[in-house]
Amino acid sequence: MESVITEHDGRLLARIENDQMVFEVSFDELEPTDVTLRFYRDGQKVGSIYNDDGTARTMARLTTGREGDDFIGVEVPKSFVAELLDAAEESSRLTDETAAAGYRTRVL
């Protein structure tokens, strides 16, 4: 899998892809909870990373904004999620560092 996490156009851009899928999101803030990371752009939730099947799979999803389709979801590796969380912390985009530490303990 190829991935990139970088500053782009005033936001943090995270992208991961392989032959079967692409996940890309740009965001201003990352809100961690116990087992979910929520992406916000201009104050609107645009996606999340959540745990599926306990801690077996980590899924990323984006809201589509299309009628009847509320999200598109793909499985992403925990290593990508850890890099994303690190980058959000380094760029001061985390809404709660204590919650991020809890997320790392529970999910990563």
Number of C-alpha atoms within 10 A of each C-alpha: 12 10 14 14 19 15 14 11 8 9 16 21 18 21 16 17 14 10 7 7 12 15 18 15 20 21 24 19 23 25 19 24 17 15 21 18 22 21 24 19 16 9 10 11 16 19 23 21 21 22 17 13 8 11 13 10 16 22 19 25 22 20 14 13 10 8 6 7 9 11 15 12 16 15 17 21 13 16 10 19 20 14 15 20 20 15 19 21 17 10 14 14 20 23 16 14 14 11 17 23 15 15 18 15 11 13 19 14
